[in-house]
C-alpha cells in the first residue's frame, strides 16, 4: 500500500488520484507521522458500500430470528407475492 503525507496530497493531488485509479490500490494519508485517512478509488468504495449493506441486512435477519420474529415460508410468500411476480 502506498503511503503519502497530507502535504504531498495537497501538492500532488491530481497525480496521486491518477495513480490510485491506475493501480486500484488504497493510499494511506499520514499527518505528523500518524495515519489520518485512506484514499480509495470510486469502484472500490462502491463495492465496500454494497458489501456493508448486505452484511447489515444479514445482521438484521439474524437478530429477527433470535427475537423470534419469523413466519413460515408459505406465509412469507403470500405476503411478498406482489414483489415476487
MIKOL-636581 format. One record per residue: residue in three letters; y, x, z negated of N, C-alpha, C, O in turn. Coordinates in steps of 0.02 Angstrom, whole numbers. Layout:
<guti><torse>Ala</torse><n_Y>Y</n_Y><n_X>X</n_X><n_Z>Z</n_Z><ca_Y>Y</ca_Y><ca_X>X</ca_X><ca_Z>Z</ca_Z><c_Y>Y</c_Y><c_X>X</c_X><c_Z>Z</c_Z><o_Y>Y</o_Y><o_X>X</o_X><o_Z>Z</o_Z></guti>
...
***
This chain:
<guti><torse>Unk</torse><n_Y>-58</n_Y><n_X>42</n_X><n_Z>0</n_Z><ca_Y>0</ca_Y><ca_X>0</ca_X><ca_Z>0</ca_Z><c_Y>62</c_Y><c_X>44</c_X><c_Z>0</c_Z><o_Y>66</o_Y><o_X>95</o_X><o_Z>-35</o_Z></guti>
<guti><torse>Unk</torse><n_Y>109</n_Y><n_X>24</n_X><n_Z>40</n_Z><ca_Y>171</ca_Y><ca_X>62</ca_X><ca_Z>45</ca_Z><c_Y>217</c_Y><c_X>45</c_X><c_Z>-14</c_Z><o_Y>219</o_Y><o_X>-12</o_X><o_Z>-36</o_Z></guti>
<guti><torse>Unk</torse><n_Y>252</n_Y><n_X>94</n_X><n_Z>-38</n_Z><ca_Y>299</ca_Y><ca_X>85</ca_X><ca_Z>-94</ca_Z><c_Y>368</c_Y><c_X>106</c_X><c_Z>-69</c_Z><o_Y>376</o_Y><o_X>159</o_X><o_Z>-39</o_Z></guti>
<guti><torse>Unk</torse><n_Y>417</n_Y><n_X>65</n_X><n_Z>-83</n_Z><ca_Y>486</ca_Y><ca_X>80</ca_X><ca_Z>-64</ca_Z><c_Y>532</c_Y><c_X>68</c_X><c_Z>-123</c_Z><o_Y>522</o_Y><o_X>23</o_X><o_Z>-163</o_Z></guti>
<guti><torse>Unk</torse><n_Y>583</n_Y><n_X>109</n_X><n_Z>-127</n_Z><ca_Y>635</ca_Y><ca_X>99</ca_X><ca_Z>-177</ca_Z><c_Y>679</c_Y><c_X>40</c_X><c_Z>-156</c_Z><o_Y>688</o_Y><o_X>28</o_X><o_Z>-96</o_Z></guti>
<guti><torse>Unk</torse><n_Y>707</n_Y><n_X>5</n_X><n_Z>-204</n_Z><ca_Y>751</ca_Y><ca_X>-51</ca_X><ca_Z>-187</ca_Z><c_Y>811</c_Y><c_X>-26</c_X><c_Z>-147</c_Z><o_Y>837</o_Y><o_X>-62</o_X><o_Z>-105</o_Z></guti>
<guti><torse>Unk</torse><n_Y>834</n_Y><n_X>35</n_X><n_Z>-160</n_Z><ca_Y>890</ca_Y><ca_X>62</ca_X><ca_Z>-122</ca_Z><c_Y>870</c_Y><c_X>75</c_X><c_Z>-49</c_Z><o_Y>911</o_Y><o_X>67</o_X><o_Z>-4</o_Z></guti>
<guti><torse>Unk</torse><n_Y>807</n_Y><n_X>95</n_X><n_Z>-38</n_Z><ca_Y>782</ca_Y><ca_X>104</ca_X><ca_Z>31</ca_Z><c_Y>780</c_Y><c_X>37</c_X><c_Z>66</c_Z><o_Y>797</o_Y><o_X>32</o_X><o_Z>125</o_Z></guti>
<guti><torse>Unk</torse><n_Y>760</n_Y><n_X>-15</n_X><n_Z>30</n_Z><ca_Y>757</ca_Y><ca_X>-81</ca_X><ca_Z>60</ca_Z><c_Y>827</c_Y><c_X>-103</c_X><c_Z>82</c_Z><o_Y>836</o_Y><o_X>-133</o_X><o_Z>135</o_Z></guti>
<guti><torse>Unk</torse><n_Y>876</n_Y><n_X>-89</n_X><n_Z>40</n_Z><ca_Y>945</ca_Y><ca_X>-107</ca_X><ca_Z>57</ca_Z><c_Y>969</c_Y><c_X>-71</c_X><c_Z>121</c_Z><o_Y>1002</o_Y><o_X>-100</o_X><o_Z>163</o_Z></guti>
<guti><torse>Unk</torse><n_Y>951</n_Y><n_X>-7</n_X><n_Z>126</n_Z><ca_Y>974</ca_Y><ca_X>33</ca_X><ca_Z>183</ca_Z><c_Y>933</c_Y><c_X>23</c_X><c_Z>246</c_Z><o_Y>960</o_Y><o_X>26</o_X><o_Z>302</o_Z></guti>
<guti><torse>Unk</torse><n_Y>867</n_Y><n_X>12</n_X><n_Z>238</n_Z><ca_Y>822</ca_Y><ca_X>11</ca_X><ca_Z>296</ca_Z><c_Y>783</c_Y><c_X>-55</c_X><c_Z>302</c_Z><o_Y>725</o_Y><o_X>-54</o_X><o_Z>323</o_Z></guti>
<guti><torse>Unk</torse><n_Y>814</n_Y><n_X>-110</n_X><n_Z>283</n_Z><ca_Y>778</ca_Y><ca_X>-174</ca_X><ca_Z>281</ca_Z><c_Y>746</c_Y><c_X>-192</c_X><c_Z>348</c_Z><o_Y>687</o_Y><o_X>-211</o_X><o_Z>349</o_Z></guti>
<guti><torse>Unk</torse><n_Y>782</n_Y><n_X>-185</n_X><n_Z>402</n_Z><ca_Y>755</ca_Y><ca_X>-203</ca_X><ca_Z>468</ca_Z><c_Y>693</c_Y><c_X>-162</c_X><c_Z>484</c_Z><o_Y>643</o_Y><o_X>-189</o_X><o_Z>507</o_Z></guti>
<guti><torse>Unk</torse><n_Y>697</n_Y><n_X>-97</n_X><n_Z>472</n_Z><ca_Y>640</ca_Y><ca_X>-53</ca_X><ca_Z>487</ca_Z><c_Y>580</c_Y><c_X>-69</c_X><c_Z>443</c_Z><o_Y>523</o_Y><o_X>-71</o_X><o_Z>467</o_Z></guti>
<guti><torse>Unk</torse><n_Y>592</n_Y><n_X>-80</n_X><n_Z>379</n_Z><ca_Y>537</ca_Y><ca_X>-95</ca_X><ca_Z>332</ca_Z><c_Y>504</c_Y><c_X>-161</c_X><c_Z>351</c_Z><o_Y>442</o_Y><o_X>-165</o_X><o_Z>349</o_Z></guti>
<guti><torse>Unk</torse><n_Y>542</n_Y><n_X>-211</n_X><n_Z>369</n_Z><ca_Y>514</ca_Y><ca_X>-275</ca_X><ca_Z>389</ca_Z><c_Y>475</c_Y><c_X>-269</c_X><c_Z>454</c_Z><o_Y>422</o_Y><o_X>-300</o_X><o_Z>461</o_Z></guti>
<guti><torse>Unk</torse><n_Y>500</n_Y><n_X>-229</n_X><n_Z>501</n_Z><ca_Y>464</ca_Y><ca_X>-218</ca_X><ca_Z>564</ca_Z><c_Y>396</c_Y><c_X>-187</c_X><c_Z>549</c_Z><o_Y>345</o_Y><o_X>-209</o_X><o_Z>576</o_Z></guti>
<guti><torse>Unk</torse><n_Y>395</n_Y><n_X>-135</n_X><n_Z>508</n_Z><ca_Y>332</ca_Y><ca_X>-101</ca_X><ca_Z>490</ca_Z><c_Y>285</c_Y><c_X>-149</c_X><c_Z>453</c_Z><o_Y>225</o_Y><o_X>-149</o_X><o_Z>464</o_Z></guti>
<guti><torse>Unk</torse><n_Y>313</n_Y><n_X>-190</n_X><n_Z>410</n_Z><ca_Y>274</ca_Y><ca_X>-239</ca_X><ca_Z>373</ca_Z><c_Y>239</c_Y><c_X>-287</c_X><c_Z>421</c_Z><o_Y>180</o_Y><o_X>-301</o_X><o_Z>413</o_Z></guti>
<guti><torse>Unk</torse><n_Y>275</n_Y><n_X>-311</n_X><n_Z>470</n_Z><ca_Y>245</ca_Y><ca_X>-357</ca_X><ca_Z>519</ca_Z><c_Y>195</c_Y><c_X>-323</c_X><c_Z>564</c_Z><o_Y>146</o_Y><o_X>-354</o_X><o_Z>585</o_Z></guti>
<guti><torse>Unk</torse><n_Y>204</n_Y><n_X>-259</n_X><n_Z>579</n_Z><ca_Y>156</ca_Y><ca_X>-222</ca_X><ca_Z>621</ca_Z><c_Y>91</c_Y><c_X>-208</c_X><c_Z>584</c_Z><o_Y>37</o_Y><o_X>-214</o_X><o_Z>612</o_Z></guti>
<guti><torse>Unk</torse><n_Y>96</n_Y><n_X>-190</n_X><n_Z>520</n_Z><ca_Y>37</ca_Y><ca_X>-169</ca_X><ca_Z>482</ca_Z><c_Y>6</c_Y><c_X>-224</c_X><c_Z>440</c_Z><o_Y>-51</o_Y><o_X>-218</o_X><o_Z>417</o_Z></guti>
<guti><torse>Unk</torse><n_Y>43</n_Y><n_X>-279</n_X><n_Z>430</n_Z><ca_Y>19</ca_Y><ca_X>-334</ca_X><ca_Z>387</ca_Z><c_Y>-5</c_Y><c_X>-310</c_X><c_Z>319</c_Z><o_Y>-55</o_Y><o_X>-333</o_X><o_Z>293</o_Z></guti>
<guti><torse>Unk</torse><n_Y>32</n_Y><n_X>-263</n_X><n_Z>292</n_Z><ca_Y>15</ca_Y><ca_X>-234</ca_X><ca_Z>227</ca_Z><c_Y>74</c_Y><c_X>-243</c_X><c_Z>180</c_Z><o_Y>131</o_Y><o_X>-228</o_X><o_Z>199</o_Z></guti>
<guti><torse>Unk</torse><n_Y>62</n_Y><n_X>-269</n_X><n_Z>119</n_Z><ca_Y>118</ca_Y><ca_X>-280</ca_X><ca_Z>72</ca_Z><c_Y>156</c_Y><c_X>-216</c_X><c_Z>57</c_Z><o_Y>128</o_Y><o_X>-161</o_X><o_Z>61</o_Z></guti>
<guti><torse>Unk</torse><n_Y>219</n_Y><n_X>-224</n_X><n_Z>40</n_Z><ca_Y>261</ca_Y><ca_X>-168</ca_X><ca_Z>20</ca_Z><c_Y>282</c_Y><c_X>-180</c_X><c_Z>-52</c_Z><o_Y>310</o_Y><o_X>-233</o_X><o_Z>-68</o_Z></guti>
<guti><torse>Unk</torse><n_Y>269</n_Y><n_X>-132</n_X><n_Z>-96</n_Z><ca_Y>290</ca_Y><ca_X>-137</ca_X><ca_Z>-165</ca_Z><c_Y>361</c_Y><c_X>-109</c_X><c_Z>-170</c_Z><o_Y>373</o_Y><o_X>-52</o_X><o_Z>-151</o_Z></guti>
<guti><torse>Unk</torse><n_Y>407</n_Y><n_X>-149</n_X><n_Z>-194</n_Z><ca_Y>476</ca_Y><ca_X>-128</ca_X><ca_Z>-203</ca_Z><c_Y>485</c_Y><c_X>-108</c_X><c_Z>-276</c_Z><o_Y>469</o_Y><o_X>-146</o_X><o_Z>-322</o_Z></guti>
<guti><torse>Unk</torse><n_Y>509</n_Y><n_X>-47</n_X><n_Z>-286</n_Z><ca_Y>519</ca_Y><ca_X>-23</ca_X><ca_Z>-355</ca_Z><c_Y>594</c_Y><c_X>-16</c_X><c_Z>-369</c_Z><o_Y>635</o_Y><o_X>-3</o_X><o_Z>-325</o_Z></guti>
<guti><torse>Unk</torse><n_Y>609</n_Y><n_X>-24</n_X><n_Z>-433</n_Z><ca_Y>678</ca_Y><ca_X>-16</ca_X><ca_Z>-457</ca_Z><c_Y>676</c_Y><c_X>25</c_X><c_Z>-520</c_Z><o_Y>644</o_Y><o_X>6</o_X><o_Z>-569</o_Z></guti>
<guti><torse>Unk</torse><n_Y>710</n_Y><n_X>81</n_X><n_Z>-519</n_Z><ca_Y>710</ca_Y><ca_X>128</ca_X><ca_Z>-576</ca_Z><c_Y>638</c_Y><c_X>149</c_X><c_Z>-594</c_Z><o_Y>622</o_Y><o_X>157</o_X><o_Z>-653</o_Z></guti>
<guti><torse>Unk</torse><n_Y>597</n_Y><n_X>158</n_X><n_Z>-543</n_Z><ca_Y>529</ca_Y><ca_X>182</ca_X><ca_Z>-553</ca_Z><c_Y>478</c_Y><c_X>130</c_X><c_Z>-575</c_Z><o_Y>420</o_Y><o_X>147</o_X><o_Z>-586</o_Z></guti>
<guti><torse>Unk</torse><n_Y>500</n_Y><n_X>67</n_X><n_Z>-580</n_Z><ca_Y>454</ca_Y><ca_X>14</ca_X><ca_Z>-602</ca_Z><c_Y>447</c_Y><c_X>-38</c_X><c_Z>-547</c_Z><o_Y>494</o_Y><o_X>-51</o_X><o_Z>-510</o_Z></guti>
<guti><torse>Unk</torse><n_Y>387</n_Y><n_X>-69</n_X><n_Z>-541</n_Z><ca_Y>378</ca_Y><ca_X>-121</ca_X><ca_Z>-491</ca_Z><c_Y>428</c_Y><c_X>-178</c_X><c_Z>-502</c_Z><o_Y>437</o_Y><o_X>-202</o_X><o_Z>-558</o_Z></guti>
<guti><torse>Unk</torse><n_Y>459</n_Y><n_X>-200</n_X><n_Z>-447</n_Z><ca_Y>509</ca_Y><ca_X>-253</ca_X><ca_Z>-452</ca_Z><c_Y>489</c_Y><c_X>-314</c_X><c_Z>-410</c_Z><o_Y>504</o_Y><o_X>-371</o_X><o_Z>-430</o_Z></guti>
<guti><torse>Unk</torse><n_Y>456</n_Y><n_X>-303</n_X><n_Z>-353</n_Z><ca_Y>438</ca_Y><ca_X>-358</ca_X><ca_Z>-309</ca_Z><c_Y>388</c_Y><c_X>-334</c_X><c_Z>-256</c_Z><o_Y>382</o_Y><o_X>-275</o_X><o_Z>-243</o_Z></guti>
<guti><torse>Unk</torse><n_Y>354</n_Y><n_X>-382</n_X><n_Z>-227</n_Z><ca_Y>313</ca_Y><ca_X>-368</ca_X><ca_Z>-169</ca_Z><c_Y>344</c_Y><c_X>-402</c_X><c_Z>-109</c_Z><o_Y>370</o_Y><o_X>-458</o_X><o_Z>-114</o_Z></guti>
<guti><torse>Unk</torse><n_Y>342</n_Y><n_X>-368</n_X><n_Z>-53</n_Z><ca_Y>366</ca_Y><ca_X>-395</ca_X><ca_Z>10</ca_Z><c_Y>305</c_Y><c_X>-405</c_X><c_Z>53</c_Z><o_Y>269</o_Y><o_X>-357</o_X><o_Z>67</o_Z></guti>
<guti><torse>Unk</torse><n_Y>293</n_Y><n_X>-468</n_X><n_Z>76</n_Z><ca_Y>235</ca_Y><ca_X>-481</ca_X><ca_Z>119</ca_Z><c_Y>257</c_Y><c_X>-518</c_X><c_Z>181</c_Z><o_Y>310</o_Y><o_X>-548</o_X><o_Z>183</o_Z></guti>
<guti><torse>Unk</torse><n_Y>215</n_Y><n_X>-515</n_X><n_Z>233</n_Z><ca_Y>231</ca_Y><ca_X>-549</ca_X><ca_Z>295</ca_Z><c_Y>222</c_Y><c_X>-624</c_X><c_Z>288</c_Z><o_Y>188</o_Y><o_X>-647</o_X><o_Z>242</o_Z></guti>
<guti><torse>Unk</torse><n_Y>252</n_Y><n_X>-662</n_X><n_Z>332</n_Z><ca_Y>252</ca_Y><ca_X>-735</ca_X><ca_Z>329</ca_Z><c_Y>181</c_Y><c_X>-763</c_X><c_Z>332</c_Z><o_Y>163</o_Y><o_X>-807</o_X><o_Z>293</o_Z></guti>
<guti><torse>Unk</torse><n_Y>140</n_Y><n_X>-738</n_X><n_Z>378</n_Z><ca_Y>72</ca_Y><ca_X>-764</ca_X><ca_Z>385</ca_Z><c_Y>32</c_Y><c_X>-755</c_X><c_Z>320</c_Z><o_Y>-4</o_Y><o_X>-801</o_X><o_Z>299</o_Z></guti>
<guti><torse>Unk</torse><n_Y>37</n_Y><n_X>-697</n_X><n_Z>290</n_Z><ca_Y>1</ca_Y><ca_X>-685</ca_X><ca_Z>226</ca_Z><c_Y>26</c_Y><c_X>-732</c_X><c_Z>172</c_Z><o_Y>-14</o_Y><o_X>-758</o_X><o_Z>133</o_Z></guti>
<guti><torse>Unk</torse><n_Y>91</n_Y><n_X>-743</n_X><n_Z>169</n_Z><ca_Y>119</ca_Y><ca_X>-788</ca_X><ca_Z>119</ca_Z><c_Y>92</c_Y><c_X>-859</c_X><c_Z>130</c_Z><o_Y>73</o_Y><o_X>-892</o_X><o_Z>81</o_Z></guti>
<guti><torse>Unk</torse><n_Y>89</n_Y><n_X>-882</n_X><n_Z>192</n_Z><ca_Y>63</ca_Y><ca_X>-949</ca_X><ca_Z>207</ca_Z><c_Y>-10</c_Y><c_X>-955</c_X><c_Z>188</c_Z><o_Y>-32</o_Y><o_X>-1006</o_X><o_Z>162</o_Z></guti>
<guti><torse>Unk</torse><n_Y>-49</n_Y><n_X>-903</n_X><n_Z>202</n_Z><ca_Y>-120</ca_Y><ca_X>-903</ca_X><ca_Z>184</ca_Z><c_Y>-129</c_Y><c_X>-906</c_X><c_Z>108</c_Z><o_Y>-171</o_Y><o_X>-944</o_X><o_Z>83</o_Z></guti>
<guti><torse>Unk</torse><n_Y>-90</n_Y><n_X>-867</n_X><n_Z>72</n_Z><ca_Y>-94</ca_Y><ca_X>-867</ca_X><ca_Z>-2</ca_Z><c_Y>-74</c_Y><c_X>-936</c_X><c_Z>-28</c_Z><o_Y>-107</o_Y><o_X>-961</o_X><o_Z>-74</o_Z></guti>
<guti><torse>Unk</torse><n_Y>-22</n_Y><n_X>-965</n_X><n_Z>-1</n_Z><ca_Y>0</ca_Y><ca_X>-1031</ca_X><ca_Z>-23</ca_Z><c_Y>-54</c_Y><c_X>-1083</c_X><c_Z>-11</c_Z><o_Y>-67</o_Y><o_X>-1125</o_X><o_Z>-54</o_Z></guti>
<guti><torse>Unk</torse><n_Y>-86</n_Y><n_X>-1081</n_X><n_Z>47</n_Z><ca_Y>-140</ca_Y><ca_X>-1129</ca_X><ca_Z>63</ca_Z><c_Y>-198</c_Y><c_X>-1120</c_X><c_Z>15</c_Z><o_Y>-226</o_Y><o_X>-1170</o_X><o_Z>-9</o_Z></guti>
<guti><torse>Unk</torse><n_Y>-217</n_Y><n_X>-1058</n_X><n_Z>0</n_Z><ca_Y>-272</ca_Y><ca_X>-1046</ca_X><ca_Z>-46</ca_Z><c_Y>-255</c_Y><c_X>-1071</c_X><c_Z>-116</c_Z><o_Y>-297</o_Y><o_X>-1100</o_X><o_Z>-150</o_Z></guti>
<guti><torse>Unk</torse><n_Y>-193</n_Y><n_X>-1059</n_X><n_Z>-138</n_Z><ca_Y>-172</ca_Y><ca_X>-1083</ca_X><ca_Z>-204</ca_Z><c_Y>-174</c_Y><c_X>-1159</c_X><c_Z>-208</c_Z><o_Y>-195</o_Y><o_X>-1187</o_X><o_Z>-259</o_Z></guti>
<guti><torse>Unk</torse><n_Y>-153</n_Y><n_X>-1193</n_X><n_Z>-155</n_Z><ca_Y>-156</ca_Y><ca_X>-1267</ca_X><ca_Z>-154</ca_Z><c_Y>-228</c_Y><c_X>-1291</c_X><c_Z>-160</c_Z><o_Y>-241</o_Y><o_X>-1339</o_X><o_Z>-196</o_Z></guti>
<guti><torse>Unk</torse><n_Y>-274</n_Y><n_X>-1259</n_X><n_Z>-125</n_Z><ca_Y>-344</ca_Y><ca_X>-1277</ca_X><ca_Z>-128</ca_Z><c_Y>-371</c_Y><c_X>-1265</c_X><c_Z>-199</c_Z><o_Y>-406</o_Y><o_X>-1308</o_X><o_Z>-226</o_Z></guti>
<guti><torse>Unk</torse><n_Y>-356</n_Y><n_X>-1208</n_X><n_Z>-228</n_Z><ca_Y>-379</ca_Y><ca_X>-1193</ca_X><ca_Z>-296</ca_Z><c_Y>-351</c_Y><c_X>-1242</c_X><c_Z>-347</c_Z><o_Y>-386</o_Y><o_X>-1262</o_X><o_Z>-393</o_Z></guti>
<guti><torse>Unk</torse><n_Y>-288</n_Y><n_X>-1261</n_X><n_Z>-339</n_Z><ca_Y>-258</ca_Y><ca_X>-1310</ca_X><ca_Z>-384</ca_Z><c_Y>-293</c_Y><c_X>-1378</c_X><c_Z>-378</c_Z><o_Y>-304</o_Y><o_X>-1412</o_X><o_Z>-428</o_Z></guti>
<guti><torse>Unk</torse><n_Y>-310</n_Y><n_X>-1398</n_X><n_Z>-317</n_Z><ca_Y>-346</ca_Y><ca_X>-1460</ca_X><ca_Z>-306</ca_Z><c_Y>-415</c_Y><c_X>-1459</c_X><c_Z>-338</c_Z><o_Y>-436</o_Y><o_X>-1508</o_X><o_Z>-369</o_Z></guti>
<guti><torse>Unk</torse><n_Y>-449</n_Y><n_X>-1402</n_X><n_Z>-331</n_Z><ca_Y>-515</ca_Y><ca_X>-1395</ca_X><ca_Z>-362</ca_Z><c_Y>-510</c_Y><c_X>-1398</c_X><c_Z>-438</c_Z><o_Y>-551</o_Y><o_X>-1429</o_X><o_Z>-472</o_Z></guti>
<guti><torse>Unk</torse><n_Y>-459</n_Y><n_X>-1367</n_X><n_Z>-466</n_Z><ca_Y>-448</ca_Y><ca_X>-1368</ca_X><ca_Z>-538</ca_Z><c_Y>-435</c_Y><c_X>-1439</c_X><c_Z>-563</c_Z><o_Y>-460</o_Y><o_X>-1459</o_X><o_Z>-615</o_Z></guti>
<guti><torse>Unk</torse><n_Y>-394</n_Y><n_X>-1477</n_X><n_Z>-525</n_Z><ca_Y>-381</ca_Y><ca_X>-1547</ca_X><ca_Z>-544</ca_Z><c_Y>-446</c_Y><c_X>-1587</c_X><c_Z>-541</c_Z><o_Y>-458</o_Y><o_X>-1629</o_X><o_Z>-585</o_Z></guti>
<guti><torse>Unk</torse><n_Y>-487</n_Y><n_X>-1575</n_X><n_Z>-490</n_Z><ca_Y>-551</ca_Y><ca_X>-1610</ca_X><ca_Z>-485</ca_Z><c_Y>-598</c_Y><c_X>-1594</c_X><c_Z>-543</c_Z><o_Y>-630</o_Y><o_X>-1639</o_X><o_Z>-570</o_Z></guti>
<guti><torse>Unk</torse><n_Y>-602</n_Y><n_X>-1531</n_X><n_Z>-561</n_Z><ca_Y>-645</ca_Y><ca_X>-1511</ca_X><ca_Z>-617</ca_Z><c_Y>-619</c_Y><c_X>-1541</c_X><c_Z>-682</c_Z><o_Y>-659</o_Y><o_X>-1562</o_X><o_Z>-724</o_Z></guti>
<guti><torse>Unk</torse><n_Y>-553</n_Y><n_X>-1543</n_X><n_Z>-691</n_Z><ca_Y>-525</ca_Y><ca_X>-1573</ca_X><ca_Z>-752</ca_Z><c_Y>-542</c_Y><c_X>-1647</c_X><c_Z>-754</c_Z><o_Y>-558</o_Y><o_X>-1674</o_X><o_Z>-807</o_Z></guti>
<guti><torse>Unk</torse><n_Y>-538</n_Y><n_X>-1681</n_X><n_Z>-697</n_Z><ca_Y>-555</ca_Y><ca_X>-1753</ca_X><ca_Z>-694</ca_Z><c_Y>-628</c_Y><c_X>-1764</c_X><c_Z>-714</c_Z><o_Y>-643</o_Y><o_X>-1811</o_X><o_Z>-750</o_Z></guti>
<guti><torse>Unk</torse><n_Y>-672</n_Y><n_X>-1720</n_X><n_Z>-690</n_Z><ca_Y>-744</ca_Y><ca_X>-1726</ca_X><ca_Z>-707</ca_Z><c_Y>-753</c_Y><c_X>-1717</c_X><c_Z>-782</c_Z><o_Y>-789</o_Y><o_X>-1755</o_X><o_Z>-814</o_Z></guti>
<guti><torse>Unk</torse><n_Y>-721</n_Y><n_X>-1666</n_X><n_Z>-810</n_Z><ca_Y>-728</ca_Y><ca_X>-1653</ca_X><ca_Z>-882</ca_Z><c_Y>-700</c_Y><c_X>-1710</c_X><c_Z>-924</c_Z><o_Y>-724</o_Y><o_X>-1722</o_X><o_Z>-980</o_Z></guti>
<guti><torse>Unk</torse><n_Y>-650</n_Y><n_X>-1745</n_X><n_Z>-898</n_Z><ca_Y>-619</ca_Y><ca_X>-1801</ca_X><ca_Z>-935</ca_Z><c_Y>-655</c_Y><c_X>-1867</c_X><c_Z>-921</c_Z><o_Y>-636</o_Y><o_X>-1919</o_X><o_Z>-948</o_Z></guti>
<guti><torse>Unk</torse><n_Y>-707</n_Y><n_X>-1864</n_X><n_Z>-880</n_Z><ca_Y>-745</ca_Y><ca_X>-1924</ca_X><ca_Z>-865</ca_Z><c_Y>-711</c_Y><c_X>-1971</c_X><c_Z>-816</c_Z><o_Y>-731</o_Y><o_X>-2029</o_X><o_Z>-810</o_Z></guti>
<guti><torse>Unk</torse><n_Y>-661</n_Y><n_X>-1947</n_X><n_Z>-780</n_Z><ca_Y>-626</ca_Y><ca_X>-1989</ca_X><ca_Z>-731</ca_Z><c_Y>-661</c_Y><c_X>-1983</c_X><c_Z>-663</c_Z><o_Y>-634</o_Y><o_X>-1955</o_X><o_Z>-616</o_Z></guti>
<guti><torse>Unk</torse><n_Y>-721</n_Y><n_X>-2011</n_X><n_Z>-659</n_Z><ca_Y>-761</ca_Y><ca_X>-2008</ca_X><ca_Z>-598</ca_Z><c_Y>-787</c_Y><c_X>-2077</c_X><c_Z>-581</c_Z><o_Y>-792</o_Y><o_X>-2120</o_X><o_Z>-625</o_Z></guti>
<guti><torse>Unk</torse><n_Y>-802</n_Y><n_X>-2088</n_X><n_Z>-517</n_Z><ca_Y>-832</ca_Y><ca_X>-2151</ca_X><ca_Z>-495</ca_Z><c_Y>-890</c_Y><c_X>-2134</c_X><c_Z>-447</c_Z><o_Y>-891</o_Y><o_X>-2080</o_X><o_Z>-418</o_Z></guti>
<guti><torse>Unk</torse><n_Y>-937</n_Y><n_X>-2180</n_X><n_Z>-439</n_Z><ca_Y>-992</ca_Y><ca_X>-2167</ca_X><ca_Z>-393</ca_Z><c_Y>-966</c_Y><c_X>-2158</c_X><c_Z>-321</c_Z><o_Y>-914</o_Y><o_X>-2184</o_X><o_Z>-303</o_Z></guti>
<guti><torse>Unk</torse><n_Y>-1005</n_Y><n_X>-2122</n_X><n_Z>-281</n_Z><ca_Y>-985</ca_Y><ca_X>-2106</ca_X><ca_Z>-212</ca_Z><c_Y>-973</c_Y><c_X>-2169</c_X><c_Z>-170</c_Z><o_Y>-924</o_Y><o_X>-2173</o_X><o_Z>-133</o_Z></guti>
<guti><torse>Unk</torse><n_Y>-1018</n_Y><n_X>-2219</n_X><n_Z>-175</n_Z><ca_Y>-1009</ca_Y><ca_X>-2279</ca_X><ca_Z>-134</ca_Z><c_Y>-945</c_Y><c_X>-2316</c_X><c_Z>-152</c_Z><o_Y>-912</o_Y><o_X>-2345</o_X><o_Z>-108</o_Z></guti>
<guti><torse>Unk</torse><n_Y>-926</n_Y><n_X>-2316</n_X><n_Z>-215</n_Z><ca_Y>-863</ca_Y><ca_X>-2347</ca_X><ca_Z>-236</ca_Z><c_Y>-803</c_Y><c_X>-2307</c_X><c_Z>-209</c_Z><o_Y>-753</o_Y><o_X>-2335</o_X><o_Z>-187</o_Z></guti>
<guti><torse>Unk</torse><n_Y>-809</n_Y><n_X>-2241</n_X><n_Z>-212</n_Z><ca_Y>-755</ca_Y><ca_X>-2198</ca_X><ca_Z>-186</ca_Z><c_Y>-746</c_Y><c_X>-2209</c_X><c_Z>-111</c_Z><o_Y>-690</o_Y><o_X>-2212</o_X><o_Z>-86</o_Z></guti>
<guti><torse>Unk</torse><n_Y>-802</n_Y><n_X>-2216</n_X><n_Z>-74</n_Z><ca_Y>-798</ca_Y><ca_X>-2229</ca_X><ca_Z>-2</ca_Z><c_Y>-761</c_Y><c_X>-2294</c_X><c_Z>12</c_Z><o_Y>-719</o_Y><o_X>-2297</o_X><o_Z>58</o_Z></guti>
<guti><torse>Unk</torse><n_Y>-776</n_Y><n_X>-2345</n_X><n_Z>-27</n_Z><ca_Y>-741</ca_Y><ca_X>-2410</ca_X><ca_Z>-17</ca_Z><c_Y>-666</c_Y><c_X>-2402</c_X><c_Z>-28</c_Z><o_Y>-626</o_Y><o_X>-2428</o_X><o_Z>11</o_Z></guti>
<guti><torse>Unk</torse><n_Y>-647</n_Y><n_X>-2366</n_X><n_Z>-82</n_Z><ca_Y>-576</ca_Y><ca_X>-2356</ca_X><ca_Z>-97</ca_Z><c_Y>-541</c_Y><c_X>-2312</c_X><c_Z>-45</c_Z><o_Y>-482</o_Y><o_X>-2321</o_X><o_Z>-32</o_Z></guti>
<guti><torse>Unk</torse><n_Y>-578</n_Y><n_X>-2265</n_X><n_Z>-16</n_Z><ca_Y>-549</ca_Y><ca_X>-2217</ca_X><ca_Z>31</ca_Z><c_Y>-558</c_Y><c_X>-2238</c_X><c_Z>104</c_Z><o_Y>-539</o_Y><o_X>-2201</o_X><o_Z>149</o_Z></guti>
<guti><torse>Unk</torse><n_Y>-587</n_Y><n_X>-2296</n_X><n_Z>116</n_Z><ca_Y>-605</ca_Y><ca_X>-2317</ca_X><ca_Z>184</ca_Z><c_Y>-546</c_Y><c_X>-2312</c_X><c_Z>232</c_Z><o_Y>-555</o_Y><o_X>-2292</o_X><o_Z>290</o_Z></guti>
<guti><torse>Unk</torse><n_Y>-487</n_Y><n_X>-2331</n_X><n_Z>210</n_Z><ca_Y>-429</ca_Y><ca_X>-2329</ca_X><ca_Z>256</ca_Z><c_Y>-411</c_Y><c_X>-2259</c_X><c_Z>279</c_Z><o_Y>-380</o_Y><o_X>-2250</o_X><o_Z>331</o_Z></guti>
<guti><torse>Unk</torse><n_Y>-432</n_Y><n_X>-2207</n_X><n_Z>240</n_Z><ca_Y>-418</ca_Y><ca_X>-2138</ca_X><ca_Z>260</ca_Z><c_Y>-477</c_Y><c_X>-2105</c_X><c_Z>295</c_Z><o_Y>-470</o_Y><o_X>-2052</o_X><o_Z>326</o_Z></guti>
<guti><torse>Unk</torse><n_Y>-536</n_Y><n_X>-2137</n_X><n_Z>292</n_Z><ca_Y>-597</ca_Y><ca_X>-2107</ca_X><ca_Z>320</ca_Z><c_Y>-616</c_Y><c_X>-2137</c_X><c_Z>387</c_Z><o_Y>-674</o_Y><o_X>-2131</o_X><o_Z>408</o_Z></guti>
<guti><torse>Unk</torse><n_Y>-571</n_Y><n_X>-2168</n_X><n_Z>421</n_Z><ca_Y>-585</ca_Y><ca_X>-2201</ca_X><ca_Z>485</ca_Z><c_Y>-608</c_Y><c_X>-2153</c_X><c_Z>537</c_Z><o_Y>-622</o_Y><o_X>-2173</o_X><o_Z>594</o_Z></guti>
***
